[in-house]
Amino acid sequence: MPGKHPYSERYFEDYTAGEIVEFGDESVDEARIVNFAREYDPQAFHIDPVAAARSPFGGLVASGWQTAALMMRMMVDHFVSSHSLGSPGIDELRFLAPVRPGDRLRCRLTVLSTSPSKTKADRGSITQKVEVLNQAGVAVLSCIGRGFYRRRPETPKS
């Protein structure tokens, strides 16, 4: 953990442009892929191993939206601070490689920039690039997003 504060307790000022952190460990098995896809993305190559074998993927693959959801879970578990104020969104979301049964995923996050709010003195925004990597280190998803974080309260001067 870079810096002197654990991620769960970090304020806006504790993030530094150029900082890189890796975190998370999510297993993806066939049942997890099929269950998610049945509910949210019921395309044949996500829910039917026989049809998936005949698809351009040559086998069952996870929905990109499942990969994005797993990324968010890993971020909340390992990176997002209790001082988070939400996000205005994600840009440049890319599904780069298929996620297959048996894959293990982790995140690599790079803080691209930090910017204090010009209109709200109690917060700032952090722009970050997030890559989801499989067990071989291959990036399967990437995105650039922004998050709002509280600024550290000023301590009264004695």
OpenMM code with the backbone's topology and positions (N, CA, C; nanometers):
from openmm import Vec3, app, unit

residues = "MET PRO GLY LYS HIS PRO TYR SER GLU ARG TYR PHE GLU ASP TYR THR ALA GLY GLU ILE VAL GLU PHE GLY ASP GLU SER VAL ASP GLU ALA ARG ILE VAL ASN PHE ALA ARG GLU TYR ASP PRO GLN ALA PHE HIS ILE ASP PRO VAL ALA ALA ALA ARG SER PRO PHE GLY GLY LEU VAL ALA SER GLY TRP GLN THR ALA ALA LEU MET MET ARG MET MET VAL ASP HIS PHE VAL SER SER HIS SER LEU GLY SER PRO GLY ILE ASP GLU LEU ARG PHE LEU ALA PRO VAL ARG PRO GLY ASP ARG LEU ARG CYS ARG LEU THR VAL LEU SER THR SER PRO SER LYS THR LYS ALA ASP ARG GLY SER ILE THR GLN LYS VAL GLU VAL LEU ASN GLN ALA GLY VAL ALA VAL LEU SER CYS ILE GLY ARG GLY PHE TYR ARG ARG ARG PRO GLU THR PRO LYS SER".split()
positions = [
    Vec3(0.0841, -0.1177, 0.0000),
    Vec3(0.0000, 0.0000, 0.0000),
    Vec3(0.0886, 0.1241, 0.0000),
    Vec3(0.0890, 0.2001, -0.1095),
    Vec3(0.1636, 0.3244, -0.1105),
    Vec3(0.1010, 0.4242, -0.0136),
    Vec3(0.1798, 0.5175, 0.0311),
    Vec3(0.1281, 0.6204, 0.1204),
    Vec3(0.1170, 0.5704, 0.2633),
    Vec3(0.0771, 0.6614, 0.3521),
    Vec3(0.0729, 0.6258, 0.4935),
    Vec3(-0.0668, 0.5875, 0.5422),
    Vec3(-0.1662, 0.5931, 0.4537),
    Vec3(-0.3032, 0.5608, 0.4935),
    Vec3(-0.3533, 0.4393, 0.4162),
    Vec3(-0.4216, 0.3459, 0.4860),
    Vec3(-0.4814, 0.2344, 0.4120),
    Vec3(-0.5876, 0.2880, 0.3156),
    Vec3(-0.6098, 0.2175, 0.2062),
    Vec3(-0.7061, 0.2646, 0.1066),
    Vec3(-0.8432, 0.2891, 0.1666),
    Vec3(-0.8849, 0.2074, 0.2604),
    Vec3(-1.0182, 0.2225, 0.3180),
    Vec3(-1.0364, 0.3548, 0.3904),
    Vec3(-0.9258, 0.4206, 0.4285),
    Vec3(-0.9330, 0.5452, 0.5051),
    Vec3(-0.8814, 0.6664, 0.4280),
    Vec3(-0.8494, 0.6499, 0.3036),
    Vec3(-0.7882, 0.7591, 0.2285),
    Vec3(-0.8870, 0.8707, 0.1943),
    Vec3(-0.8341, 0.9919, 0.2047),
    Vec3(-0.9029, 1.1112, 0.1558),
    Vec3(-0.8440, 1.1466, 0.0191),
    Vec3(-0.9056, 1.2421, -0.0468),
    Vec3(-0.8603, 1.2877, -0.1783),
    Vec3(-0.7102, 1.3152, -0.1793),
    Vec3(-0.6601, 1.3826, -0.0767),
    Vec3(-0.5186, 1.4234, -0.0735),
    Vec3(-0.4214, 1.3062, -0.0673),
    Vec3(-0.4692, 1.1873, -0.0333),
    Vec3(-0.3827, 1.0706, -0.0167),
    Vec3(-0.3554, 0.9966, -0.1477),
    Vec3(-0.4185, 1.0388, -0.2577),
    Vec3(-0.3967, 0.9757, -0.3880),
    Vec3(-0.2984, 1.0598, -0.4682),
    Vec3(-0.2100, 0.9921, -0.5408),
    Vec3(-0.1047, 1.0600, -0.6159),
    Vec3(-0.1072, 1.0147, -0.7608),
    Vec3(-0.1040, 1.1110, -0.8523),
    Vec3(-0.0951, 1.0765, -0.9943),
    Vec3(0.0285, 0.9905, -1.0172),
    Vec3(0.0132, 0.8858, -1.0957),
    Vec3(0.1219, 0.7927, -1.1230),
    Vec3(0.1231, 0.6711, -1.0321),
    Vec3(0.0496, 0.6752, -0.9249),
    Vec3(0.0417, 0.5624, -0.8315),
    Vec3(-0.0217, 0.4423, -0.9021),
    Vec3(0.0368, 0.3256, -0.8851),
    Vec3(-0.0151, 0.2012, -0.9428),
    Vec3(-0.0338, 0.1013, -0.8297),
    Vec3(-0.1482, 0.0356, -0.8303),
    Vec3(-0.1750, -0.0648, -0.7274),
    Vec3(-0.2449, -0.1835, -0.7930),
    Vec3(-0.2103, -0.3041, -0.7485),
    Vec3(-0.2787, -0.4250, -0.7932),
    Vec3(-0.3503, -0.4869, -0.6746),
    Vec3(-0.4698, -0.5410, -0.7015),
    Vec3(-0.5500, -0.5971, -0.5934),
    Vec3(-0.6521, -0.6943, -0.6495),
    Vec3(-0.7076, -0.7733, -0.5594),
    Vec3(-0.8185, -0.8607, -0.5927),
    Vec3(-0.7756, -0.9996, -0.6344),
    Vec3(-0.8718, -1.0896, -0.6284),
    Vec3(-0.8535, -1.2274, -0.6721),
    Vec3(-0.9925, -1.2879, -0.6816),
    Vec3(-1.0454, -1.2922, -0.8015),
    Vec3(-1.1793, -1.3464, -0.8248),
    Vec3(-1.1703, -1.4667, -0.9167),
    Vec3(-1.2265, -1.5783, -0.8745),
    Vec3(-1.2340, -1.6986, -0.9575),
    Vec3(-1.3615, -1.6944, -1.0404),
    Vec3(-1.3491, -1.7407, -1.1631),
    Vec3(-1.4645, -1.7467, -1.2524),
    Vec3(-1.4797, -1.8911, -1.2983),
    Vec3(-1.5908, -1.9542, -1.2592),
    Vec3(-1.6141, -2.0912, -1.3053),
    Vec3(-1.7374, -2.0942, -1.3952),
    Vec3(-1.7615, -2.2100, -1.4549),
    Vec3(-1.8714, -2.2213, -1.5512),
    Vec3(-2.0058, -2.1839, -1.4893),
    Vec3(-2.0330, -2.2311, -1.3698),
    Vec3(-2.1620, -2.2018, -1.3059),
    Vec3(-2.1799, -2.0520, -1.2848),
    Vec3(-2.0754, -1.9846, -1.2432),
    Vec3(-2.0835, -1.8399, -1.2197),
    Vec3(-2.1102, -1.7660, -1.3510),
    Vec3(-2.0433, -1.8082, -1.4577),
    Vec3(-2.0639, -1.7456, -1.5892),
    Vec3(-2.2079, -1.7654, -1.6351),
    Vec3(-2.2551, -1.8877, -1.6301),
    Vec3(-2.3890, -1.9199, -1.6791),
    Vec3(-2.4958, -1.8512, -1.5939),
    Vec3(-2.4820, -1.8525, -1.4622),
    Vec3(-2.5822, -1.7900, -1.3753),
    Vec3(-2.5937, -1.6407, -1.4016),
    Vec3(-2.4802, -1.5713, -1.4130),
    Vec3(-2.4850, -1.4279, -1.4425),
    Vec3(-2.5517, -1.4050, -1.5777),
    Vec3(-2.5079, -1.4805, -1.6784),
    Vec3(-2.5579, -1.4587, -1.8142),
    Vec3(-2.7068, -1.4892, -1.8262),
    Vec3(-2.7531, -1.5918, -1.7597),
    Vec3(-2.8974, -1.6222, -1.7657),
    Vec3(-2.9790, -1.5026, -1.7182),
    Vec3(-2.9277, -1.4339, -1.6184),
    Vec3(-3.0008, -1.3202, -1.5627),
    Vec3(-2.9813, -1.1922, -1.6438),
    Vec3(-2.8593, -1.1655, -1.6932),
    Vec3(-2.8290, -1.0327, -1.7472),
    Vec3(-2.7836, -1.0288, -1.8932),
    Vec3(-2.7336, -1.1385, -1.9484),
    Vec3(-2.6789, -1.1349, -2.0845),
    Vec3(-2.6911, -1.2736, -2.1479),
    Vec3(-2.8154, -1.3188, -2.1725),
    Vec3(-2.8377, -1.4575, -2.2123),
    Vec3(-2.8063, -1.4881, -2.3593),
    Vec3(-2.6865, -1.4569, -2.4008),
    Vec3(-2.6424, -1.4963, -2.5339),
    Vec3(-2.5872, -1.6386, -2.5263),
    Vec3(-2.5990, -1.7135, -2.6368),
    Vec3(-2.5652, -1.8566, -2.6375),
    Vec3(-2.4221, -1.8832, -2.5921),
    Vec3(-2.3266, -1.7997, -2.6296),
    Vec3(-2.1868, -1.8260, -2.5927),
    Vec3(-2.1581, -1.7975, -2.4457),
    Vec3(-2.2576, -1.7455, -2.3725),
    Vec3(-2.2459, -1.7258, -2.2278),
    Vec3(-2.3225, -1.8315, -2.1479),
    Vec3(-2.4228, -1.8959, -2.2088),
    Vec3(-2.5099, -1.9843, -2.1302),
    Vec3(-2.5133, -2.1295, -2.1778),
    Vec3(-2.4650, -2.1571, -2.2985),
    Vec3(-2.4762, -2.2915, -2.3544),
    Vec3(-2.3396, -2.3401, -2.4035),
    Vec3(-2.2752, -2.4292, -2.3283),
    Vec3(-2.1416, -2.4753, -2.3673),
    Vec3(-2.1352, -2.5372, -2.5070),
    Vec3(-2.2407, -2.6051, -2.5503),
    Vec3(-2.2408, -2.6670, -2.6840),
    Vec3(-2.2454, -2.5588, -2.7913),
    Vec3(-2.3372, -2.4652, -2.7780),
    Vec3(-2.3455, -2.3551, -2.8743),
    Vec3(-2.2183, -2.2697, -2.8690),
    Vec3(-2.1651, -2.2505, -2.7494),
    Vec3(-2.0427, -2.1699, -2.7343),
    Vec3(-1.9250, -2.2334, -2.8072),
    Vec3(-1.9198, -2.3671, -2.8099),
    Vec3(-1.8111, -2.4368, -2.8801),
    Vec3(-1.8155, -2.4080, -3.0297),
    Vec3(-1.9334, -2.3802, -3.0838),
    Vec3(-1.9484, -2.3494, -3.2268),
    Vec3(-1.9358, -2.1990, -3.2547),
    Vec3(-1.9222, -2.1189, -3.1520),
    Vec3(-1.9143, -1.9733, -3.1683),
    Vec3(-1.7712, -1.9322, -3.2043),
    Vec3(-1.7507, -1.8065, -3.2419),
    Vec3(-1.6144, -1.7592, -3.2676),
    Vec3(-1.5215, -1.7710, -3.1467),
    Vec3(-1.5786, -1.7842, -3.0254),
    Vec3(-1.4970, -1.7974, -2.9045),
    Vec3(-1.4466, -1.9400, -2.8846),
    Vec3(-1.5115, -2.0378, -2.9478),
    Vec3(-1.4703, -2.1767, -2.9355),
    Vec3(-1.4985, -2.2381, -2.7997),
    Vec3(-1.5788, -2.1732, -2.7204),
    Vec3(-1.6136, -2.2238, -2.5876),
    Vec3(-1.6840, -2.1166, -2.5070),
    Vec3(-1.7313, -2.1561, -2.3916),
    Vec3(-1.8052, -2.0672, -2.3030),
    Vec3(-1.7175, -1.9501, -2.2579),
    Vec3(-1.7738, -1.8296, -2.2594),
    Vec3(-1.7031, -1.7101, -2.2119),
    Vec3(-1.7973, -1.6272, -2.1252),
    Vec3(-1.7382, -1.5547, -2.0319),
    Vec3(-1.8159, -1.4667, -1.9447),
    Vec3(-1.8607, -1.3428, -2.0211),
    Vec3(-1.9733, -1.2902, -1.9832),
    Vec3(-2.0183, -1.1618, -2.0355),
    Vec3(-1.9186, -1.0534, -1.9945),
    Vec3(-1.8925, -0.9605, -2.0843),
    Vec3(-1.8084, -0.8469, -2.0485),
    Vec3(-1.8671, -0.7685, -1.9322),
    Vec3(-2.0010, -0.7681, -1.9237),
    Vec3(-2.0656, -0.6965, -1.8135),
    Vec3(-2.0408, -0.7670, -1.6807),
    Vec3(-2.0271, -0.8990, -1.6835),
    Vec3(-1.9907, -0.9710, -1.5619),
    Vec3(-1.8489, -0.9346, -1.5207),
    Vec3(-1.7597, -0.9267, -1.6182),
    Vec3(-1.6217, -0.8872, -1.5877),
    Vec3(-1.6188, -0.7474, -1.5273),
    Vec3(-1.6985, -0.6562, -1.5817),
    Vec3(-1.7054, -0.5201, -1.5266),
    Vec3(-1.7606, -0.5222, -1.3842),
    Vec3(-1.8615, -0.6055, -1.3590),
    Vec3(-1.9177, -0.6155, -1.2236),
    Vec3(-1.8144, -0.6727, -1.1261),
    Vec3(-1.7376, -0.7726, -1.1705),
    Vec3(-1.6326, -0.8281, -1.0850),
    Vec3(-1.5253, -0.7233, -1.0568),
    Vec3(-1.4926, -0.6412, -1.1575),
    Vec3(-1.3969, -0.5322, -1.1373),
    Vec3(-1.4475, -0.4379, -1.0276),
    Vec3(-1.5738, -0.4008, -1.0359),
    Vec3(-1.6291, -0.3080, -0.9372),
    Vec3(-1.6240, -0.3689, -0.7982),
    Vec3(-1.6557, -0.4974, -0.7868),
    Vec3(-1.6511, -0.5623, -0.6561),
    Vec3(-1.5099, -0.5600, -0.5991),
    Vec3(-1.4106, -0.5907, -0.6826),
    Vec3(-1.2721, -0.5889, -0.6353),
    Vec3(-1.2310, -0.4477, -0.5953),
    Vec3(-1.2769, -0.3470, -0.6699),
    Vec3(-1.2430, -0.2088, -0.6344),
    Vec3(-1.3017, -0.1708, -0.4990),
    Vec3(-1.4285, -0.2071, -0.4757),
    Vec3(-1.4913, -0.1733, -0.3478),
    Vec3(-1.4236, -0.2488, -0.2332),
    Vec3(-1.3876, -0.3738, -0.2564),
    Vec3(-1.3249, -0.4533, -0.1504),
    Vec3(-1.1822, -0.4101, -0.1186),
    Vec3(-1.1101, -0.3554, -0.2167),
    Vec3(-0.9667, -0.3338, -0.1977),
    Vec3(-0.9166, -0.1924, -0.2239),
    Vec3(-0.9968, -0.1056, -0.2834),
    Vec3(-0.9425, 0.0247, -0.3220),
    Vec3(-1.0301, 0.1434, -0.2817),
    Vec3(-1.1581, 0.1344, -0.3045),
    Vec3(-1.2460, 0.2495, -0.2812),
    Vec3(-1.2521, 0.2805, -0.1324),
    Vec3(-1.2329, 0.4056, -0.1010),
    Vec3(-1.2280, 0.4523, 0.0369),
    Vec3(-1.3676, 0.4764, 0.0939),
    Vec3(-1.3768, 0.4752, 0.2259),
    Vec3(-1.5018, 0.5123, 0.2915),
    Vec3(-1.5338, 0.6596, 0.2679),
    Vec3(-1.4381, 0.7345, 0.2124),
    Vec3(-1.4590, 0.8764, 0.1817),
    Vec3(-1.4987, 0.8988, 0.0366),
    Vec3(-1.5333, 0.7897, -0.0331),
    Vec3(-1.5815, 0.7999, -0.1710),
    Vec3(-1.7160, 0.8713, -0.1734),
    Vec3(-1.7332, 0.9556, -0.2734),
    Vec3(-1.8599, 1.0265, -0.2927),
    Vec3(-1.9251, 0.9863, -0.4251),
    Vec3(-1.8865, 0.8722, -0.4782),
    Vec3(-1.9476, 0.8244, -0.6024),
    Vec3(-1.8655, 0.8598, -0.7250),
    Vec3(-1.9265, 0.8403, -0.8407),
    Vec3(-1.8573, 0.8578, -0.9676),
    Vec3(-1.9519, 0.9142, -1.0725),
    Vec3(-1.9009, 1.0015, -1.1589),
    Vec3(-1.9853, 1.0496, -1.2689),
    Vec3(-1.9878, 0.9535, -1.3870),
    Vec3(-1.9051, 0.8470, -1.3827),
    Vec3(-1.9117, 0.7490, -1.4901),
    Vec3(-1.7773, 0.6947, -1.5323),
    Vec3(-1.7837, 0.6104, -1.6337),
    Vec3(-1.6662, 0.5429, -1.6878),
    Vec3(-1.6563, 0.5761, -1.8365),
    Vec3(-1.5352, 0.5975, -1.8824),
    Vec3(-1.5078, 0.6208, -2.0242),
    Vec3(-1.4210, 0.5080, -2.0773),
    Vec3(-1.4242, 0.4909, -2.2066),
    Vec3(-1.3322, 0.3993, -2.2734),
    Vec3(-1.3357, 0.2579, -2.2185),
    Vec3(-1.4535, 0.2074, -2.1863),
    Vec3(-1.4668, 0.0693, -2.1406),
    Vec3(-1.4416, -0.0229, -2.2585),
    Vec3(-1.3474, -0.1151, -2.2428),
    Vec3(-1.3111, -0.2083, -2.3490),
    Vec3(-1.3062, -0.3505, -2.2960),
    Vec3(-1.3682, -0.4417, -2.3692),
    Vec3(-1.3571, -0.5845, -2.3415),
    Vec3(-1.2462, -0.6355, -2.4337),
    Vec3(-1.1307, -0.6654, -2.3781),
    Vec3(-1.0104, -0.6903, -2.4576),
    Vec3(-0.9860, -0.8364, -2.4916),
    Vec3(-1.0248, -0.9260, -2.4042),
    Vec3(-1.0026, -1.0692, -2.4258),
    Vec3(-1.1103, -1.1449, -2.3498),
    Vec3(-1.1462, -1.2641, -2.3978),
    Vec3(-1.2509, -1.3392, -2.3285),
    Vec3(-1.2068, -1.3893, -2.1917),
    Vec3(-1.3029, -1.3949, -2.1024),
    Vec3(-1.2843, -1.4557, -1.9705),
    Vec3(-1.3519, -1.5919, -1.9773),
    Vec3(-1.2755, -1.6948, -1.9429),
    Vec3(-1.3218, -1.8323, -1.9578),
    Vec3(-1.3320, -1.9016, -1.8218),
    Vec3(-1.4095, -2.0104, -1.8159),
    Vec3(-1.4156, -2.0863, -1.6910),
    Vec3(-1.2752, -2.1254, -1.6460),
    Vec3(-1.2497, -2.1082, -1.5171),
    Vec3(-1.1189, -2.1392, -1.4609),
    Vec3(-1.0270, -2.0188, -1.4483),
    Vec3(-1.0642, -1.9064, -1.5112),
    Vec3(-0.9804, -1.7867, -1.5008),
    Vec3(-0.9864, -1.7293, -1.3600),
    Vec3(-0.8756, -1.6651, -1.3205),
    Vec3(-0.8665, -1.5897, -1.1948),
    Vec3(-0.8337, -1.4461, -1.2342),
    Vec3(-0.9091, -1.3532, -1.1816),
    Vec3(-0.8964, -1.2133, -1.2201),
    Vec3(-0.8456, -1.1281, -1.1049),
    Vec3(-0.7714, -1.0247, -1.1419),
    Vec3(-0.7265, -0.9229, -1.0466),
    Vec3(-0.7267, -0.7890, -1.1197),
    Vec3(-0.7114, -0.6807, -1.0460),
    Vec3(-0.7113, -0.5465, -1.1048),
    Vec3(-0.5753, -0.4808, -1.0911),
    Vec3(-0.5431, -0.4006, -1.1910),
    Vec3(-0.4295, -0.3085, -1.1823),
    Vec3(-0.4872, -0.1694, -1.2078),
    Vec3(-0.4713, -0.0821, -1.1103),
    Vec3(-0.5270, 0.0527, -1.1176),
    Vec3(-0.4128, 0.1533, -1.1184),
    Vec3(-0.4197, 0.2472, -1.2115),
    Vec3(-0.3231, 0.3560, -1.2201),
    Vec3(-0.3960, 0.4870, -1.1996),
    Vec3(-0.3532, 0.5652, -1.1010),
    Vec3(-0.4104, 0.6983, -1.0805),
    Vec3(-0.3515, 0.7882, -1.1887),
    Vec3(-0.4371, 0.8377, -1.2773),
    Vec3(-0.3905, 0.9222, -1.3876),
    Vec3(-0.3784, 1.0679, -1.3465),
    Vec3(-0.4755, 1.1155, -1.2687),
    Vec3(-0.4706, 1.2556, -1.2257),
    Vec3(-0.5610, 1.2755, -1.1055),
    Vec3(-0.5337, 1.3824, -1.0323),
    Vec3(-0.6188, 1.4256, -0.9210),
    Vec3(-0.6477, 1.5730, -0.9409),
    Vec3(-0.7683, 1.6138, -0.9048),
    Vec3(-0.8060, 1.7531, -0.9259),
    Vec3(-0.9039, 1.7978, -0.8174),
    Vec3(-0.8662, 1.8997, -0.7380),
    Vec3(-0.9622, 1.9514, -0.6406),
    Vec3(-1.0817, 2.0141, -0.7128),
    Vec3(-1.1986, 2.0020, -0.6560),
    Vec3(-1.3174, 2.0620, -0.7160),
    Vec3(-1.3055, 2.2145, -0.7154),
    Vec3(-1.3478, 2.2740, -0.8243),
    Vec3(-1.3473, 2.4211, -0.8325),
    Vec3(-1.4726, 2.4802, -0.7695),
    Vec3(-1.5757, 2.3983, -0.7495),
    Vec3(-1.7025, 2.4504, -0.6980),
    Vec3(-1.7398, 2.3977, -0.5603),
    Vec3(-1.6775, 2.2865, -0.5179),
    Vec3(-1.7110, 2.2274, -0.3875),
    Vec3(-1.5810, 2.2006, -0.3132),
    Vec3(-1.5517, 2.2841, -0.2166),
    Vec3(-1.4227, 2.2793, -0.1463),
    Vec3(-1.4015, 2.1511, -0.0664),
    Vec3(-1.5075, 2.0756, -0.0403),
    Vec3(-1.4952, 1.9565, 0.0435),
    Vec3(-1.4566, 1.8307, -0.0333),
    Vec3(-1.4286, 1.8437, -0.1659),
    Vec3(-1.4017, 1.7229, -0.2455),
    Vec3(-1.3065, 1.7481, -0.3611),
    Vec3(-1.2618, 1.6372, -0.4176),
    Vec3(-1.1795, 1.6402, -0.5380),
    Vec3(-1.2107, 1.5177, -0.6207),
    Vec3(-1.1595, 1.5155, -0.7430),
    Vec3(-1.1833, 1.3986, -0.8277),
    Vec3(-1.0517, 1.3306, -0.8626),
    Vec3(-1.0606, 1.2007, -0.8777),
    Vec3(-0.9459, 1.1175, -0.9128),
    Vec3(-0.9815, 1.0463, -1.0420),
    Vec3(-0.8968, 1.0597, -1.1424),
    Vec3(-0.9156, 0.9876, -1.2679),
    Vec3(-0.8196, 0.8698, -1.2670),
    Vec3(-0.8717, 0.7525, -1.2993),
    Vec3(-0.7901, 0.6317, -1.2922),
    Vec3(-0.8153, 0.5421, -1.4128),
    Vec3(-0.7122, 0.4695, -1.4487),
    Vec3(-0.7260, 0.3637, -1.5479),
    Vec3(-0.7270, 0.2320, -1.4721),
    Vec3(-0.8239, 0.1473, -1.5029),
    Vec3(-0.8329, 0.0171, -1.4392),
    Vec3(-0.8218, -0.0892, -1.5476),
    Vec3(-0.7360, -0.1856, -1.5223),
    Vec3(-0.7241, -0.3011, -1.6101),
    Vec3(-0.7560, -0.4254, -1.5274),
    Vec3(-0.8375, -0.5138, -1.5830),
    Vec3(-0.8629, -0.6426, -1.5213),
    Vec3(-0.7726, -0.7425, -1.5933),
    Vec3(-0.6929, -0.8138, -1.5149),
    Vec3(-0.5949, -0.9078, -1.5683),
    Vec3(-0.6342, -1.0501, -1.5308),
    Vec3(-0.6080, -1.1440, -1.6220),
    Vec3(-0.6300, -1.2836, -1.5866),
    Vec3(-0.5042, -1.3424, -1.5237),
    Vec3(-0.5059, -1.4700, -1.4934),
    Vec3(-0.3946, -1.5349, -1.4240),
    Vec3(-0.2655, -1.5327, -1.5052),
    Vec3(-0.2738, -1.5144, -1.6364),
    Vec3(-0.1544, -1.5072, -1.7208),
    Vec3(-0.1047, -1.3635, -1.7366),
    Vec3(-0.1734, -1.2685, -1.6713),
    Vec3(-0.1346, -1.1282, -1.6826),
    Vec3(-0.1899, -1.0598, -1.8060),
    Vec3(-0.2809, -1.1264, -1.8778),
    Vec3(-0.3426, -1.0688, -1.9973),
    Vec3(-0.4572, -0.9769, -1.9542),
    Vec3(-0.4582, -0.8551, -2.0075),
    Vec3(-0.5669, -0.7618, -1.9784),
    Vec3(-0.6925, -0.8082, -2.0519),
    Vec3(-0.8001, -0.8320, -1.9769),
    Vec3(-0.9262, -0.8758, -2.0362),
    Vec3(-1.0283, -0.7620, -2.0426),
    Vec3(-1.0054, -0.6561, -1.9668),
    Vec3(-1.0927, -0.5389, -1.9650),
    Vec3(-1.0081, -0.4197, -1.9270),
    Vec3(-1.0407, -0.3050, -1.9846),
    Vec3(-0.9794, -0.1796, -1.9392),
    Vec3(-1.0837, -0.0694, -1.9451),
    Vec3(-1.0659, 0.0285, -1.8599),
    Vec3(-1.1542, 0.1446, -1.8614),
    Vec3(-1.0843, 0.2604, -1.7923),
    Vec3(-1.1348, 0.3772, -1.8198),
    Vec3(-1.0901, 0.4976, -1.7501),
    Vec3(-1.2124, 0.5534, -1.6789),
    Vec3(-1.1980, 0.5811, -1.5515),
    Vec3(-1.3103, 0.6304, -1.4734),
    Vec3(-1.2674, 0.7422, -1.3815),
    Vec3(-1.3661, 0.8062, -1.3257),
    Vec3(-1.3408, 0.9152, -1.2328),
    Vec3(-1.4220, 0.8927, -1.1077),
    Vec3(-1.3631, 0.9231, -0.9941),
    Vec3(-1.4334, 0.9116, -0.8670),
    Vec3(-1.4176, 1.0391, -0.7869),
    Vec3(-1.5187, 1.0700, -0.7103),
    Vec3(-1.5144, 1.1857, -0.6207),
    Vec3(-1.4815, 1.1377, -0.4803),
    Vec3(-1.3936, 1.2107, -0.4128),
    Vec3(-1.3533, 1.1765, -0.2761),
    Vec3(-1.3547, 1.3009, -0.1888),
    Vec3(-1.3915, 1.2794, -0.0612),
    Vec3(-1.3872, 1.3897, 0.0351),
    Vec3(-1.2438, 1.4373, 0.0546),
    Vec3(-1.2306, 1.5665, 0.0766),
    Vec3(-1.1007, 1.6209, 0.1163),
    Vec3(-1.0864, 1.6065, 0.2675),
    Vec3(-0.9639, 1.6006, 0.3124),
    Vec3(-0.9363, 1.5859, 0.4553),
    Vec3(-0.9842, 1.7121, 0.5262),
    Vec3(-1.0624, 1.6952, 0.6334),
    Vec3(-1.1077, 1.8128, 0.7075),
    Vec3(-0.9876, 1.8872, 0.7683),
    Vec3(-0.9996, 2.0165, 0.7692),
    Vec3(-0.8916, 2.0950, 0.8319),
    Vec3(-0.8986, 2.0769, 0.9821),
    Vec3(-0.7814, 2.0637, 1.0420),
    Vec3(-0.7780, 2.0518, 1.1870),
    Vec3(-0.7676, 2.1920, 1.2458),
    Vec3(-0.8394, 2.2168, 1.3544),
    Vec3(-0.8342, 2.3521, 1.4160),
    Vec3(-0.6931, 2.3824, 1.4633),
    Vec3(-0.6515, 2.5060, 1.4415),
    Vec3(-0.5184, 2.5473, 1.4867),
    Vec3(-0.5269, 2.5912, 1.6312),
    Vec3(-0.4293, 2.5440, 1.7103),
    Vec3(-0.4314, 2.5792, 1.8519),
    Vec3(-0.3584, 2.7080, 1.8778),
] * unit.nanometer
topology = app.Topology()
chain = topology.addChain("A")
for resn in residues:
    res = topology.addResidue(resn, chain)
    for name in ("N", "CA", "C"):
        topology.addAtom(name, app.Element.getBySymbol(name[0]), res)
